[in-house]
Amino acid sequence: MFRGSGSTGQLAFLYTGQGSQYVNMLDTLRHSEPIVAATFAEADAVMAPILGKPLSDYIFIDSDDPAAVTASEFDLMQTEITQPAVLTVDIALTRLLAAYGIEPDMVMGHSLGEYGALVAAGSLQFDEALMAVAGRGREMAHVEVEDRGLMAAVFAPLATIEDTVDAVDGYVVIANVNSTSQAVIGGATAPVETAMAQLSDAGYQVIQLPVSHAFHTEIVAPASGPLMEMLARLDVRSPSIPLVANTTGDFYPRGPQVEAEMIEILGKQIASPVQFVKGLERLYTAGARVFVEMGP
């Protein structure tokens, strides 16, 4: 509860991305809230022809058998399944809060979460967003390159991480600028391993991430073209509320005839760093004072 006087700060929804998923996420709400159940049913209808079975079959498991749970966890980690699954949770929660009168003044997502933000801002319909992220996940997971690269989370001052990757020979960059004391590095395998070793030797916590490719680096840039072609066939619209882009940390353009620019931003997002800190600061300067994490 908040009690006070003066003007009310604005509300921002922050949509989570890949890595936040888990088996049976939102299962309790699915059984108690019809809006949540209806959102999963809608996703199942869209995704069943694409995945070969309903999306819910990958998310929910009514079993305590460790082998069955492990198999479900493995399925849910596959990028082409993870992305529509997390998006569905994002939108189920958005619709549920809206039913209770809680709606955002502005939105931002983290990587995949940007598509949840696009739906919340009225820039994509949910069914088309599902098709977009399924295609996005498929293209990202099937980029064929000799070196798929590595990604690692680093808990260290941002300046230290920047200095380390700048000094390493070879291709390694900061892929996710998540806070002033934590970031994700990515790039070619050997340079990332070198940076990881140097940061670990300096006493910082370094965790290699279980991903198929080094996302948000040049390694997955070949997926950008096919994604933009697919988005061009969808009904992309100007945001109805301010929406932050990961690639710039600033708001998307709004108004007439901005669709082509929006598609270009989304195409670049796959291979560009996630500027989450800049995005948070932009939301704050625009008046956001309450930030609600939306996702699993």
Sequence and secondary structure as in RCSB ss.txt:
>XXXX:A:sequence
MFRGSGSTGQLAFLYTGQGSQYVNMLDTLRHSEPIVAATFAEADAVMAPILGKPLSDYIFIDSDDPAAVTASEFD
LMQTEITQPAVLTVDIALTRLLAAYGIEPDMVMGHSLGEYGALVAAGSLQFDEALMAVAGRGREMAHVEVEDRGL
MAAVFAPLATIEDTVDAVDGYVVIANVNSTSQAVIGGATAPVETAMAQLSDAGYQVIQLPVSHAFHTEIVAPASG
PLMEMLARLDVRSPSIPLVANTTGDFYPRGPQVEAEMIEILGKQIASPVQFVKGLERLYTAGARVFVEMGP
>XXXX:A:secstr
     S   EEEEEE  TT   TTTTHHHHHH HHHHHHHHHHHHHHHHHHSS THHHH      HHHHHHHHHH
HTSHHHHHHHHHHHHHHHHHHHHHTT   SEEEESTTHHHHHHHHTTSS HHHHHHHHHHHHHHHHT   S   E
EEEEES HHHHHHHHHHSSSSEEEEEE SSS EEEEESHHHHHHHHHHHHHTT EEEE   SS TTSGGGGGGHH
HHHHHHHTS     SS BB TTTSSB   STT HHHHHHHHHHHTTS EEHHHHHHHHHHTTEEEEEEE  
